[in-house]
Amino acid sequence: MYVTYKPLLFSLAYRMLGSVMDAEDMVQDIFLALDKVDTTRVTNVKAFLCKMVTNRCIDQLRSARSKREVYVGPWLPEPLLTDVANGDPESSAIMRDHLSLAYLTMMEKLTETERAVLVLREALAFDYPEIAEMTGKSEANCRKILSRVKQKLGNESEEASIPLEQHRQLVQDFLQAIVSGNVERVLSLLTKEAVLYSDGGGVVKAALNPITTAERVALFLTGIAKKRPDSLWYQPAEVNGQPGFIGLIDEQVHSVLSFKLKGNRIEEIYIMMNPEKLKHVK
């Protein structure tokens, strides 16, 4: 049972919480709790387990709300390294839409219940009767919640989709332009309204506010590149199912970079530098 349902439960918990470590801990706790349950009386084990995870995620999000309100600088989800090419079952199970850091960050605008309904329906494709059972809401209420969520998010929930190789080449060109100090090239690869978010969590130095407009983002990144230590290098990686980079200093993880595209340009940049959120990255 653990092998069968672990990928699904991890996928649900990670999308809800935005934390790899918390999602892994929760899945472990769920199966420990399951040992005390007479599963022979459970007619739908999958729905039963997802309901347990959903309820615990809602409780954890409510208790974490105050901490996020006083978080130092922008709060970003923990990046998840994915590798479909290697056929990792856990990665394959979650390599669908609604996994990008842009999407998970956007979900911070939602209430805990709204987030649960959105994830269960849009990301994991559960039917409304199943969602109603898992959330303790009526089927009609779940439909209204999802409709309200879509109105609240508008076009923000639409993720750009371009061929993988084109996506990979774009971000590689962008990084090369930054490292070489080619500001004009950096600008040509950004949308005018580009935004950069860096999460240091108050532990390491990072921008305390989002950096907005292409000009400011370009100058900020090329300025940092000039001061970077010689031992810092970037390794291409699949971050939340999309091309990104791992920054390494002496083989130790320094940062993880991910991007949101709009057309053939970069609209948002996410730089995770908080070491507490990088412990799982290897």
Solvent accessible surface area in square Angstrom, and as a share of the most:
residue,aa,sasa,rsa
1,M,102,0.46
2,Y,78,0.30
3,V,130,0.75
4,T,93,0.54
5,Y,45,0.17
6,K,59,0.25
7,P,22,0.14
8,L,32,0.16
9,L,1,0.00
10,F,2,0.01
11,S,2,0.01
12,L,0,0.00
13,A,0,0.00
14,Y,0,0.00
15,R,4,0.01
16,M,0,0.00
17,L,4,0.02
18,G,4,0.04
19,S,11,0.07
20,V,4,0.02
21,M,56,0.25
22,D,56,0.29
23,A,0,0.00
24,E,74,0.33
25,D,86,0.45
26,M,11,0.05
27,V,2,0.01
28,Q,88,0.39
29,D,65,0.34
30,I,0,0.00
31,F,24,0.10
32,L,118,0.59
33,A,26,0.20
34,L,13,0.07
35,D,118,0.61
36,K,182,0.77
37,V,54,0.31
38,D,75,0.39
39,T,40,0.23
40,T,124,0.72
41,R,204,0.75
42,V,30,0.17
43,T,144,0.84
44,N,71,0.36
45,V,32,0.18
46,K,84,0.36
47,A,11,0.08
48,F,61,0.25
49,L,0,0.00
50,C,0,0.00
51,K,65,0.28
52,M,33,0.15
53,V,0,0.00
54,T,0,0.00
55,N,61,0.31
56,R,90,0.33
57,C,0,0.00
58,I,16,0.08
59,D,89,0.46
60,Q,61,0.27
61,L,9,0.05
62,R,126,0.46
63,S,78,0.50
64,A,23,0.18
65,R,121,0.44
66,S,69,0.44
67,K,146,0.62
68,R,55,0.20
69,E,133,0.59
70,V,119,0.69
71,Y,54,0.21
72,V,73,0.42
73,G,25,0.24
74,P,19,0.12
75,W,44,0.16
76,L,2,0.01
77,P,1,0.00
78,E,11,0.05
79,P,0,0.00
80,L,17,0.08
81,L,53,0.27
82,T,5,0.03
83,D,52,0.27
84,V,74,0.42
85,A,100,0.78
86,N,118,0.61
87,G,48,0.46
88,D,59,0.30
89,P,97,0.61
90,E,43,0.19
91,S,10,0.06
92,S,53,0.34
93,A,29,0.22
94,I,2,0.01
95,M,56,0.25
96,R,132,0.48
97,D,103,0.53
98,H,32,0.14
99,L,4,0.02
100,S,6,0.04
101,L,6,0.03
102,A,13,0.10
103,Y,6,0.02
104,L,5,0.03
105,T,29,0.17
106,M,14,0.06
107,M,1,0.00
108,E,60,0.27
109,K,114,0.48
110,L,12,0.06
111,T,71,0.41
112,E,17,0.08
113,T,23,0.13
114,E,6,0.03
115,R,14,0.05
116,A,0,0.00
117,V,0,0.00
118,L,5,0.02
119,V,2,0.01
120,L,0,0.00
121,R,78,0.28
122,E,58,0.26
123,A,7,0.05
124,L,16,0.08
125,A,78,0.61
126,F,7,0.03
127,D,80,0.41
128,Y,22,0.08
129,P,79,0.50
130,E,53,0.24
131,I,0,0.00
132,A,15,0.11
133,E,99,0.44
134,M,0,0.00
135,T,19,0.11
136,G,66,0.63
137,K,76,0.32
138,S,64,0.42
139,E,68,0.31
140,A,63,0.48
141,N,56,0.28
142,C,0,0.00
143,R,121,0.44
144,K,136,0.58
145,I,6,0.03
146,L,8,0.04
147,S,57,0.37
148,R,116,0.42
149,V,0,0.00
150,K,100,0.42
151,Q,144,0.64
152,K,91,0.38
153,L,5,0.02
154,G,39,0.37
155,N,121,0.62
156,E,76,0.34
157,S,30,0.19
158,E,118,0.53
159,E,58,0.26
160,A,44,0.34
161,S,109,0.70
162,I,36,0.18
163,P,90,0.57
164,L,92,0.46
165,E,117,0.53
166,Q,79,0.35
167,H,17,0.08
168,R,57,0.21
169,Q,96,0.43
170,L,19,0.10
171,V,1,0.01
172,Q,63,0.28
173,D,41,0.21
174,F,2,0.01
175,L,23,0.12
176,Q,114,0.51
177,A,4,0.03
178,I,14,0.07
179,V,51,0.30
180,S,71,0.46
181,G,31,0.30
182,N,71,0.36
183,V,48,0.28
184,E,141,0.63
185,R,100,0.36
186,V,0,0.00
187,L,55,0.27
188,S,48,0.31
189,L,13,0.06
190,L,1,0.01
191,T,13,0.08
192,K,156,0.66
193,E,120,0.54
194,A,0,0.00
195,V,25,0.14
196,L,0,0.00
197,Y,46,0.18
198,S,4,0.03
199,D,0,0.00
200,G,3,0.03
201,G,16,0.15
202,G,52,0.50
203,V,87,0.50
204,V,57,0.33
205,K,189,0.80
206,A,26,0.20
207,A,21,0.17
208,L,116,0.58
209,N,107,0.55
210,P,58,0.37
211,I,26,0.13
212,T,62,0.36
213,T,46,0.27
214,A,5,0.04
215,E,98,0.44
216,R,145,0.53
217,V,0,0.00
218,A,0,0.00
219,L,113,0.56
220,F,60,0.25
221,L,14,0.07
222,T,4,0.02
223,G,25,0.24
224,I,87,0.44
225,A,9,0.07
226,K,166,0.70
227,K,169,0.72
228,R,84,0.31
229,P,65,0.41
230,D,155,0.80
231,S,47,0.30
232,L,17,0.08
233,W,110,0.39
234,Y,56,0.21
235,Q,68,0.30
236,P,79,0.49
237,A,20,0.15
238,E,43,0.19
239,V,0,0.00
240,N,3,0.01
241,G,21,0.20
242,Q,39,0.18
243,P,4,0.03
244,G,2,0.02
245,F,5,0.02
246,I,4,0.02
247,G,0,0.00
248,L,15,0.07
249,I,47,0.24
250,D,104,0.54
251,E,127,0.57
252,Q,126,0.56
253,V,41,0.24
254,H,61,0.27
255,S,2,0.01
256,V,1,0.01
257,L,14,0.07
258,S,3,0.02
259,F,6,0.02
260,K,37,0.16
261,L,11,0.05
262,K,120,0.51
263,G,46,0.44
264,N,95,0.49
265,R,110,0.40
266,I,0,0.00
267,E,34,0.15
268,E,32,0.14
269,I,1,0.01
270,Y,3,0.01
271,I,17,0.08
272,M,3,0.01
273,M,40,0.18
274,N,7,0.04
275,P,53,0.34
276,E,88,0.40
277,K,19,0.08
278,L,11,0.05
279,K,124,0.53
280,H,43,0.19
281,V,7,0.04
282,K,202,0.86
